[in-house]
């Protein structure tokens, strides 16, 4: 009995030791399993990070970096929806740059001021924050139960945030997922910062290149302007001499006309005199146009500078078989302006139109009144201006003419003169159809208000009538 009892006790004690050993083995097994899982999780995170580095490492396209990042992070964190938001420093607002997941479409264009919400707390603390919705995050464009907000910080500067919404498996975001999100956000932030820096440097390089090109063009145009100034002096002297020769020629022809009894020869002499008068008028027009104008604005009929410009180029239009159509309405209100400057504007526009048409075509010049303004148009049937150049035609130094054929200053000067007169100039064009320039100048409604203003520029402002009626 005693041995039996002892044996039973011994067996019982032995059984207890055996159970304790089993429990210890189970604990060690659980520790090993947990360690293996941690190793697998770390390996998975490292693999994901290497994959992300391979896909966006060295990438300079901000959109592609954001697009790839949200796709990779959505899978890695098991999030239903993942947003990458960038910070606009001037306004302090966050805007969605890229989104992935179930509610990606609803997040497009979403902007948020990170004040007291979870995202704002994460940005201010520079630390990740996981929270349930309802804790200051009600302003999202879609419903969510759990959020993980991770700031993207590069060299102490916050550039945005990663926002993971709801796990696909349910529940809140745990510490391993938060650590993984922080590692990915750090790398994505660095990649974006590099892309921003490269884009900024490229923009600076482009701006410097453009400035250098403009400086070179300015220098070349200054040289050309100097040549033109010298040529102007030479031409001015030559015109003065030609005018003197014309005076001599016309004087002798007049004597011949007076002394010759033959009516046919006298008619020929008169033709010669008319030709010399035409040449003299052309010389006077060139001298008047080239003379620097310093007079004050005066009341004038806008058709006057138009006619003056036409007289200078009409022969060129005839030689090139360009049909000139005048459409001037009578009774236009006068304007305050400079005859010489407006003549320069119209001459430039007419010359450009003639060059665009080459040989043949129709040039229409019109003058009308609209809403108290005087509206003038110069329309041609030339080659037209390509759509991509329309917005540049008034830029300084812009020209589509071959080298040596144009400086790119004419239209910019025209625009400046018109705007100095309180007006505006616009252009419409269609390739292969033609081009129309429209100038609007403010009309003077009450001429009596300008009784003290000189009318020397155009004394017959009230009585001028165009020889061609309005079409």
C-alpha positions as CSV (number, residue, x, y, z in Angstrom):
1,X,0.0,0.0,0.0
2,X,2.8,2.3,1.0
3,X,4.8,1.6,-2.2
4,X,1.7,1.9,-4.2
5,X,0.8,5.2,-2.7
6,X,4.4,6.4,-3.1
7,X,4.4,5.2,-6.7
8,X,1.2,7.1,-7.3
9,X,2.6,10.2,-5.8
10,X,5.9,9.9,-7.7
11,X,3.9,9.4,-10.9
12,X,1.8,12.4,-10.1
13,X,4.8,14.6,-9.5
14,X,6.4,13.3,-12.6
15,X,3.2,14.1,-14.5
16,X,3.3,17.7,-13.2
17,X,6.9,18.2,-14.3
18,X,6.0,16.9,-17.7
19,X,3.1,19.5,-18.0
20,X,5.5,22.3,-17.0
21,X,8.0,21.3,-19.6
22,X,5.3,21.2,-22.2
23,X,4.1,24.7,-21.4
24,X,7.7,26.0,-21.7
25,X,8.1,24.3,-25.0
26,X,4.9,26.0,-26.2
27,X,6.1,29.4,-25.1
28,X,9.4,28.9,-26.9
29,X,7.6,27.8,-30.0
30,X,5.3,30.8,-29.9
31,X,8.4,33.1,-29.4
32,X,10.0,31.4,-32.4
33,X,6.9,31.8,-34.5
34,X,6.6,35.5,-33.5
35,X,10.3,36.1,-34.3
36,X,9.9,34.4,-37.7
37,X,6.9,36.5,-38.5
38,X,8.8,39.7,-37.5
39,X,11.7,38.6,-39.7
40,X,9.2,38.0,-42.5
41,X,7.6,41.3,-41.9
42,X,10.9,43.1,-41.9
43,X,12.0,41.2,-45.0
44,X,8.7,42.1,-46.7
45,X,9.1,45.8,-45.8
46,X,12.7,45.8,-47.0
47,X,11.7,44.1,-50.3
48,X,8.9,46.6,-50.8
49,X,11.3,49.5,-50.1
50,X,13.8,48.1,-52.6
51,X,11.0,47.7,-55.2
52,X,9.9,51.3,-54.6
53,X,13.5,52.5,-55.0
54,X,13.8,50.6,-58.2
55,X,10.6,52.1,-59.6
56,X,11.0,55.8,-58.6
57,X,14.7,56.1,-57.9
58,X,16.2,58.8,-60.1
59,X,12.7,59.7,-61.4
60,X,12.1,63.4,-62.0
61,X,8.5,63.2,-63.0
62,X,6.5,64.3,-59.9
63,X,3.2,62.8,-61.2
64,X,4.8,59.4,-61.9
65,X,6.5,59.3,-58.4
66,X,3.2,60.0,-56.7
67,X,1.2,57.6,-58.8
68,X,3.6,54.7,-58.3
69,X,4.0,55.5,-54.6
70,X,0.3,55.3,-53.7
71,X,-0.1,52.1,-55.6
72,X,2.8,50.4,-53.8
73,X,1.8,51.8,-50.4
74,X,-1.8,50.8,-50.7
75,X,-0.8,47.2,-51.2
76,X,1.9,47.3,-48.5
77,X,-0.3,48.7,-45.8
78,X,-3.4,46.8,-46.9
79,X,-5.3,50.1,-47.0
80,X,-8.7,50.4,-48.7
81,X,-7.8,53.9,-49.9
82,X,-4.5,55.7,-49.9
83,X,-3.9,59.4,-50.6
84,X,-0.7,61.3,-51.3
85,X,-1.2,65.0,-50.4
86,X,1.2,67.8,-51.1
87,X,1.4,71.0,-49.1
88,X,1.0,74.4,-50.7
89,X,3.2,76.6,-48.5
90,X,1.7,80.0,-49.4
91,X,-1.9,78.9,-48.5
92,X,-1.0,76.1,-46.0
93,X,-3.5,73.8,-47.7
94,X,-3.0,70.1,-48.6
95,X,-4.2,68.9,-52.0
96,X,-4.4,65.3,-53.3
97,X,-1.7,64.7,-55.9
98,X,-2.4,61.0,-56.3
99,X,-4.9,58.5,-54.9
100,X,-5.3,54.7,-55.1
101,X,-8.0,52.3,-53.8
102,X,-11.7,52.1,-53.4
103,X,-12.4,55.8,-53.0
104,X,-9.7,57.2,-55.2
105,X,-12.1,58.8,-57.7
106,X,-13.9,60.7,-54.9
107,X,-10.6,62.1,-53.6
108,X,-9.6,63.6,-56.9
109,X,-9.1,67.4,-56.5
110,X,-9.7,67.3,-52.8
111,X,-8.1,70.1,-50.8
112,X,-7.9,70.4,-47.0
113,X,-6.7,73.0,-44.6
114,X,-5.0,70.9,-41.9
115,X,-6.1,72.8,-38.8
116,X,-7.3,70.7,-35.9
117,X,-7.7,67.4,-37.7
118,X,-5.6,64.3,-37.4
119,X,-3.6,65.3,-40.5
120,X,-2.9,68.7,-39.1
121,X,-1.7,67.2,-35.8
122,X,0.6,64.8,-37.6
123,X,2.1,67.7,-39.7
124,X,2.7,69.9,-36.6
125,X,4.2,67.1,-34.5
126,X,6.2,65.7,-37.5
127,X,5.1,62.2,-36.2
128,X,2.6,59.6,-37.6
129,X,-0.8,59.5,-36.0
130,X,-3.4,56.7,-36.2
131,X,-6.9,57.4,-35.1
132,X,-10.6,56.6,-35.5
133,X,-12.8,58.8,-37.7
134,X,-14.8,61.3,-35.7
135,X,-11.6,62.6,-34.0
136,X,-11.4,65.8,-36.1
137,X,-11.4,64.1,-39.5
138,X,-15.0,64.5,-40.6
139,X,-14.0,66.6,-43.7
140,X,-12.9,63.7,-45.9
141,X,-14.8,63.4,-49.2
142,X,-15.6,59.7,-48.4
143,X,-16.5,57.7,-45.3
144,X,-13.8,56.0,-43.3
145,X,-13.4,54.3,-39.9
146,X,-9.7,54.3,-39.3
147,X,-7.0,56.7,-40.5
148,X,-3.2,56.7,-40.5
149,X,-1.6,60.1,-41.3
150,X,2.2,60.1,-41.9
151,X,3.9,63.5,-42.6
152,X,6.5,63.6,-45.4
153,X,9.4,65.6,-44.0
154,X,12.6,66.3,-45.9
155,X,15.5,68.1,-44.1
156,X,13.1,69.5,-41.5
157,X,10.7,70.8,-44.1
158,X,7.2,69.3,-44.4
159,X,6.2,68.8,-48.1
160,X,3.0,66.8,-47.6
161,X,1.4,63.7,-46.0
162,X,0.4,60.1,-46.7
163,X,-3.1,59.3,-45.6
164,X,-4.1,55.6,-45.3
165,X,-7.8,55.0,-44.8
166,X,-9.3,51.8,-43.4
167,X,-7.5,48.4,-43.6
168,X,-9.0,45.9,-46.1
169,X,-8.8,43.3,-43.3
170,X,-10.6,45.6,-40.9
171,X,-9.4,47.1,-37.6
172,X,-7.0,49.9,-36.9
173,X,-3.4,50.4,-38.2
174,X,-0.9,48.6,-35.9
175,X,2.7,49.5,-35.0
176,X,4.4,47.4,-37.7
177,X,2.2,49.0,-40.4
178,X,2.9,52.5,-39.0
179,X,6.7,51.9,-39.0
180,X,6.5,50.7,-42.6
181,X,4.4,53.7,-43.6
182,X,7.0,56.0,-42.1
183,X,9.9,54.3,-44.0
184,X,8.0,54.5,-47.3
185,X,6.9,58.1,-46.6
186,X,10.5,59.2,-45.9
187,X,11.8,57.7,-49.2
188,X,8.8,59.1,-51.2
189,X,9.4,62.5,-49.7
190,X,13.1,62.4,-50.6
191,X,12.3,61.4,-54.1
192,X,9.7,64.2,-54.5
193,X,12.1,66.7,-53.0
194,X,14.8,65.7,-55.5
195,X,12.2,66.0,-58.4
196,X,11.2,69.5,-57.2
197,X,14.8,70.6,-57.0
198,X,15.6,69.2,-60.5
199,X,12.5,70.9,-61.9
200,X,13.5,74.2,-60.3
201,X,17.0,74.0,-61.6
202,X,15.7,73.1,-65.1
203,X,13.4,76.1,-65.0
204,X,16.2,78.3,-63.9
205,X,18.4,77.0,-66.7
206,X,15.6,77.6,-69.2
207,X,15.1,81.1,-68.0
208,X,18.8,81.9,-68.1
209,X,18.9,80.4,-71.6
210,X,16.0,82.6,-72.7
211,X,17.5,85.7,-71.1
212,X,20.8,85.0,-72.9
213,X,19.0,84.5,-76.2
214,X,17.0,87.8,-75.7
215,X,20.2,89.6,-74.8
216,X,21.9,88.4,-77.9
217,X,18.9,89.4,-80.0
218,X,18.9,92.8,-78.3
219,X,22.5,93.3,-79.1
220,X,22.0,92.2,-82.7
221,X,19.0,94.6,-83.0
222,X,21.0,97.4,-81.5
223,X,23.7,96.9,-84.1
224,X,21.0,96.8,-86.8
225,X,19.4,100.0,-85.4
226,X,22.7,101.7,-85.4
227,X,23.2,100.7,-89.1
228,X,19.7,101.9,-89.9
229,X,20.4,105.2,-88.1
230,X,23.5,105.7,-90.2
231,X,21.6,104.7,-93.3
232,X,18.9,107.2,-92.4
233,X,21.5,110.0,-92.3
234,X,22.8,109.0,-95.7
235,X,19.3,108.7,-97.2
236,X,18.3,112.1,-95.7
237,X,21.3,113.7,-97.3
238,X,20.6,111.9,-100.6
239,X,16.9,113.0,-100.5
240,X,17.9,116.6,-99.9
241,X,20.2,116.4,-103.0
242,X,17.6,114.7,-105.1
243,X,15.1,117.4,-104.1
244,X,17.5,120.0,-105.3
245,X,18.0,118.2,-108.6
246,X,14.3,117.9,-109.0
247,X,14.0,121.7,-108.5
248,X,16.5,122.2,-111.3
249,X,14.8,119.7,-113.6
250,X,11.3,121.1,-113.0
251,X,12.6,124.6,-113.6
252,X,14.2,123.8,-117.0
253,X,11.1,121.8,-118.0
254,X,8.8,124.7,-117.1
255,X,11.0,126.9,-119.3
256,X,10.7,124.4,-122.2
257,X,7.0,124.2,-121.8
258,X,6.6,128.0,-121.9
259,X,8.8,128.4,-124.9
260,X,7.8,125.4,-127.1
261,X,4.8,126.1,-129.4
262,X,4.2,122.4,-130.1
263,X,1.1,121.3,-128.1
264,X,2.2,117.6,-128.1
265,X,5.6,118.4,-126.6
266,X,4.1,120.8,-124.1
267,X,1.8,118.0,-123.0
268,X,4.8,115.7,-122.5
269,X,6.5,118.5,-120.5
270,X,3.5,118.7,-118.2
271,X,3.7,114.9,-117.7
272,X,7.3,115.3,-116.7
273,X,6.4,118.1,-114.3
274,X,3.6,115.9,-112.7
275,X,6.2,113.1,-112.3
276,X,8.7,115.5,-110.6
277,X,5.9,116.8,-108.3
278,X,5.0,113.2,-107.4
279,X,8.7,112.4,-106.6
280,X,8.9,115.6,-104.5
281,X,5.7,114.6,-102.7
282,X,7.1,111.2,-102.0
283,X,10.3,112.7,-100.6
284,X,8.4,115.0,-98.4
285,X,6.3,112.1,-97.1
286,X,9.4,110.1,-96.3
287,X,11.1,113.0,-94.6
288,X,7.9,113.8,-92.6
289,X,7.6,110.1,-91.5
290,X,11.2,109.7,-90.5
291,X,11.3,113.0,-88.6
292,X,11.1,112.4,-84.8
293,X,7.7,113.7,-83.6
294,X,7.6,115.6,-80.4
295,X,4.3,117.5,-80.8
296,X,1.5,117.1,-78.3
297,X,-1.6,115.1,-79.2
298,X,-4.2,117.0,-81.2
299,X,-7.7,116.5,-82.5
300,X,-7.6,114.6,-85.8
301,X,-9.7,112.5,-88.1
302,X,-8.3,109.0,-87.9
303,X,-8.7,108.6,-91.7
304,X,-5.9,111.2,-92.2
305,X,-3.0,109.0,-91.0
306,X,-4.5,106.1,-92.9
307,X,-4.4,108.1,-96.1
308,X,-0.9,109.3,-95.4
309,X,0.3,105.8,-94.9
310,X,-1.5,104.6,-98.1
311,X,0.2,107.4,-100.1
312,X,3.6,106.1,-99.1
313,X,3.0,102.5,-100.1
314,X,0.3,102.7,-102.8
315,X,2.9,102.4,-105.6
316,X,4.3,99.2,-104.0
317,X,0.8,97.7,-103.8
318,X,0.1,98.6,-107.5
319,X,3.4,97.0,-108.6
320,X,2.6,93.8,-106.7
321,X,-1.0,93.7,-108.1
322,X,-2.6,94.1,-104.6
323,X,-6.1,95.5,-104.8
324,X,-6.7,98.2,-102.2
325,X,-10.3,98.5,-100.8
326,X,-11.2,101.5,-98.6
327,X,-14.3,101.2,-96.4
328,X,-14.3,104.5,-94.5
329,X,-17.6,105.6,-92.8
330,X,-18.2,109.3,-93.0
331,X,-18.9,111.3,-89.8
332,X,-16.5,109.4,-87.6
333,X,-15.8,111.1,-84.2
334,X,-12.3,112.7,-84.0
335,X,-9.7,111.3,-81.7
336,X,-6.8,112.8,-79.7
337,X,-3.6,111.6,-81.1
338,X,-0.3,112.0,-83.0
339,X,-0.6,112.0,-86.7
340,X,3.0,110.8,-87.2
341,X,2.7,108.0,-84.7
342,X,-0.6,106.7,-86.0
343,X,0.8,106.9,-89.5
344,X,3.7,104.7,-88.4
345,X,1.2,102.2,-87.0
346,X,-0.9,102.0,-90.2
347,X,2.1,101.9,-92.5
348,X,3.6,99.0,-90.5
349,X,0.4,97.0,-90.6
350,X,-0.1,97.7,-94.3
351,X,3.4,96.7,-95.1
352,X,3.1,93.4,-93.2
353,X,-0.2,92.7,-95.0
354,X,1.5,93.3,-98.4
355,X,4.4,91.1,-97.6
356,X,2.0,88.3,-96.4
357,X,0.2,88.4,-99.7
358,X,3.3,88.6,-102.0
359,X,2.0,89.0,-105.5
360,X,-1.7,89.6,-105.8
361,X,-4.5,89.6,-103.2
362,X,-6.8,92.1,-101.6
363,X,-6.1,94.6,-98.8
364,X,-9.1,96.0,-97.0
365,X,-8.8,99.1,-94.8
366,X,-11.9,100.1,-92.9
367,X,-12.9,102.7,-90.4
368,X,-16.1,102.7,-88.4
369,X,-17.6,103.9,-85.1
370,X,-18.7,101.6,-82.3
371,X,-19.8,102.6,-78.8
372,X,-18.0,105.9,-78.9
373,X,-14.8,104.3,-80.2
374,X,-13.3,104.5,-83.6
375,X,-12.6,101.0,-84.9
376,X,-10.1,100.5,-87.7
377,X,-9.2,97.2,-89.4
378,X,-6.4,96.1,-91.7
379,X,-7.4,92.8,-93.4
380,X,-5.4,90.9,-96.0
381,X,-5.8,87.7,-98.0
382,X,-2.3,86.5,-97.3
383,X,-0.8,83.3,-95.9
384,X,-2.1,83.8,-92.4
385,X,-0.5,83.3,-89.0
386,X,-0.1,79.8,-87.5
387,X,-2.2,79.4,-84.3
388,X,0.8,78.7,-82.1
389,X,2.3,82.1,-83.1
390,X,-0.9,84.3,-82.6
391,X,-0.1,85.0,-79.0
392,X,3.5,86.0,-79.8
393,X,3.0,88.5,-82.7
394,X,3.2,91.5,-80.4
395,X,6.2,90.3,-78.4
396,X,9.4,92.2,-78.8
397,X,11.8,90.6,-81.3
398,X,9.4,88.0,-82.4
399,X,9.3,87.5,-86.1
400,X,8.7,84.7,-88.6
401,X,10.5,86.4,-91.4
402,X,13.9,85.1,-92.6
403,X,17.1,86.5,-91.1
404,X,17.7,90.0,-92.3
405,X,14.1,90.5,-93.3
406,X,12.6,91.6,-90.0
407,X,13.6,92.7,-86.6
408,X,10.5,91.7,-84.7
409,X,10.0,95.2,-83.4
410,X,7.3,96.6,-85.7
411,X,4.2,95.1,-84.1
412,X,5.4,95.6,-80.6
413,X,5.9,99.3,-81.4
414,X,2.5,99.4,-82.9
415,X,0.9,98.0,-79.8
416,X,2.8,100.4,-77.6
417,X,1.7,103.4,-79.6
418,X,-2.0,102.3,-79.7
419,X,-2.0,101.7,-76.0
420,X,-0.4,105.1,-75.4
421,X,-3.4,106.6,-77.3
422,X,-5.7,104.8,-74.8
423,X,-6.7,102.1,-77.3
424,X,-6.2,98.4,-78.0
425,X,-5.1,96.3,-80.9
426,X,-6.0,92.6,-81.6
427,X,-5.4,90.1,-84.3
428,X,-7.4,87.3,-85.9
429,X,-5.9,84.9,-88.5
430,X,-6.4,81.7,-90.3
431,X,-3.7,79.9,-92.2
432,X,-4.3,80.1,-96.0
433,X,-7.2,82.6,-95.6
434,X,-5.7,85.8,-94.2
435,X,-5.2,88.0,-91.2
436,X,-7.2,90.9,-89.7
437,X,-5.7,93.5,-87.3
438,X,-8.3,95.5,-85.4
439,X,-7.5,98.8,-83.6
440,X,-9.9,100.5,-81.2
441,X,-9.2,104.2,-80.3
442,X,-11.4,106.3,-77.9
443,X,-13.4,108.9,-79.8
444,X,-13.9,112.5,-78.7
445,X,-17.6,112.9,-78.1
446,X,-17.7,116.6,-77.4
447,X,-15.3,118.6,-79.5
448,X,-16.2,121.8,-77.7
449,X,-14.4,120.5,-74.7
450,X,-11.1,120.7,-76.6
451,X,-11.4,124.3,-77.8
452,X,-8.0,125.1,-76.3
453,X,-6.3,122.2,-77.9
454,X,-4.2,122.7,-81.0
455,X,-5.6,121.3,-84.2
456,X,-2.5,121.9,-86.2
457,X,-2.1,118.2,-87.0
458,X,-5.4,118.1,-88.8
459,X,-7.1,121.5,-89.2
460,X,-10.2,120.2,-91.1
461,X,-11.2,117.7,-88.5
462,X,-14.9,118.4,-88.9
463,X,-15.1,118.7,-92.7
464,X,-12.9,115.8,-93.9
465,X,-14.7,113.5,-96.2
466,X,-13.3,110.3,-97.6
467,X,-13.4,110.1,-101.4
468,X,-14.8,106.6,-101.1
469,X,-18.1,106.0,-99.5
470,X,-18.7,103.3,-96.8
471,X,-19.0,99.8,-98.2
